[in-house]
Each structure stands twice: as structure tokens, then as C-alpha cells.
Amino acid sequence: MGKGTKLYSIFLNKCPRCQTGNFFAVNNPYNLKQFDQMNAQCPCCGERFEKEPGYYTGALYVSYAYYVALIVSCFILFEVLLDMDLTYFLLILVALIIGLTPPVFRLARLTWINFFVSFDPHIPTHCP
């Protein structure tokens, strides 16, 4: 997962264009007061992150896909492989969904913008 790949930008909270500046203002998704605060633009290359009002509505579908993958994986692990009681499975699943909401929110937004903005190694940056 080197610089220049979409995964680098998505998992390391980086601008999709220059992959140097941070997308979210704070790197820690569990800082609950600021987990959803995005930079208005990249501090290094100036790429605008808020393209238009409602731009990140599509990230809801990406988030939905991530949660479906989580639920199916947990079902296969807990119900099929471990033969766990359904009540325990649901309790674990609800706890996982609540606990993973901040990182999934961020992953969905970063994935969504990476669909439309590509890495440009020749763009001038103002960061070290």
C-alpha cells in the first residue's frame, strides 16, 4: 500500500490528489467531538474536499456496503463456524456496529472522494 494508490489515501486519511495533506482535521476517529470535521480543502495542494452541497450523499451507499460486509462476515463467523446463540450474536453485532461507526463514516467519505479524484504526482504541494 504505497503512496499513489487509492488504499493509501483511504486508510491513511490523505488527500486523494496529492496524498500528502490530511482529509479529516483530526486523525483519531474516536475523538467524538471532531471525528466528522473535514478540512475544507487540502492544506498542501488546495484540492477542495466539499465539491458541492450533498456531494457525500453517495458515501451513504458506500457505508451501507461496508456494514453489509461486516454483518455477513460476522454471521458466517459466529453463526456458521462457531454455532453461537443468536442472542449473543446480535449483542456482539450491535456493539460492533456502534463501536465502528466513526471509522466507517470516515472510510466511506474517503472511498467516495477517491472514486472521483485521482492521484497526481506532478501537482505542486506546499507541505514538506
N, C-alpha and C positions, 0 to 999 in steps of 0.2 A: 504494500500500500504506500507507494511513493508519491511525492509531490507531482501533480499533473493529472492524477486520477480523480474521478468523482468521489470515490470512497474516502480519499484523503480529506477532501473538503467536507463531506458529510459527517464523518466520525470525529474530526478534529476541530469542528466549529470554525472553519475558514471560509473566506470569500471564494465563491466559485470561479471568479475571473482571475485574480492574482494568486490566490491560495496563500496569502501572507497575513492579511488583516482578519480580525475576528468578525464573525457574522452576528453573534449574540454579544451583548455588552459584558456579561459575566460568563466565565467558562463552566462554573458549577451549576448543573441543572437543578440541584436541590437547595439552592438559595431561593426559597419560595417567594421572596419579595421581588426578585428580579429575574426569575427563570424565563420569563417571556419577553424581556426587554431586548429588542433588536437594535443594532446600530442603524441609523437612517441611511448611511452609506458606508462603504469600506473606508477605514481610516488610511489605507495605503494607496489604493488605486482610484478611489472615488466612485466605484460602482454603486448605483442606487439599489438598495435592497427592497424598498417598497415601490414596486413598479407602477401600481395603480390601486385605487381602492378595491378591496375584495380580492386582491391578487392571490392571497394564501387560502382562499376557499378550497382550491383544489388539494391543498395539503390535508384537508379533512379526509379525502378519499385515500391518500397515502397512509394516514394514521389508521384508518379503518383496516387497510390491508395488513399493516403491522400487527394490529390487535387480533385479526383473524388468524394470522400465522402463529401468534402466541397461544391463542386458545386451542387451536388444532394440535400444536406441539404438546401443550400441557395435557390435553385429553389423551393423546397417544401414550405419553409417558405415564400418567397417573392411572388412567382407567384401563388401558390395554396391557401395558407392560407390567405395572405394579399392582394392578387389580385393587385399587384403593376405593374406599367407600365414597359414594357420590357426594355426601355432605362435606367430607374433608376436602375433596377435590374442589368443590365450589368455594369453600372458605379460602383455600390456598389461591385459587384463581382470582377471586375478588381482591385479596391482599396484593397479589402481583400486579393487577391492573391499576389499583390505586397507587402503589409504590412506583410503578414505571410510567405514570402519566407525564411528569416533567421531561424525562429523556425522550419519550416517544413524540411528544409535542415538538421538541427541537429537531429530532431526526426527520419528522415529516416535513417541516418547513425547509430544512436544508436539502432534503431529497427533492422537494418540489422546485426550488430555485435552480437546482443542478440539472433539472430536465431542460431548462431554457437558457442557461448561461454556461458557456464553455470556458475552459482554462485557456488563457492567452499568455504564453511565456514571454512575449515581446512587449507586453504592456508596461509602461514605466510605473514604478511604485515609489512611494515616499517613506517607506519603512526600511529599517535595517535588515 
